[in-house]
Amino acid sequence: MLFEVKEITEDENFTTEPMKVGSRTIGDHVRAKIGDARRQVQFGARQGIPSVLVIYNNLDPIHLFGTEDHDFISAMYGAYTLLIDPESMKAVDSFHARNHALGEAKNTSFSAIGRLYPVFGKLEITLFENAFAKVKLPFDALPTRFDVKRVNVT
């Protein structure tokens, strides 16, 4: 397997100052790193090698700002969207919509996108499967230390 590691190091919207609020668009950091890693990952996929982008959040000391599960899922498959019936004001459908970085004909070289983060002094990896990957990850052959989020796209 090929692993390309990209690091998040800066964001003008992030702050550690007490009582000061930061803001962000869900998935922006991950989408940007997908764009940065495209060429390296395409090389591996063209060779038939499962290719994974791994993102390390060196910006946020608690490794959350821009790299939570919903950031990965939104960046990969689009913003989570609810369809509301205007008469009943109830949700009638939910789906992933705009701002997706992966699709049937888009960035299929990525076998997965991952998050690298420290837990009690050891590095852990969560992998988010690309349901549209040309070269699938051998999930059964991955070490048990990998937390894998499989995806069912309908």
Beta strands, then each sheet from edge to edge (+ up, - down):
strand 1: 2-8
strand 2: 51-57
strand 3: 80-84
strand 4: 91-96
strand 5: 112-119
strand 6: 122-129
strand 7: 146-149
sheet 1: 1+ 2+ 5+ 6- 7-
sheet 2: 3+ 4-
end
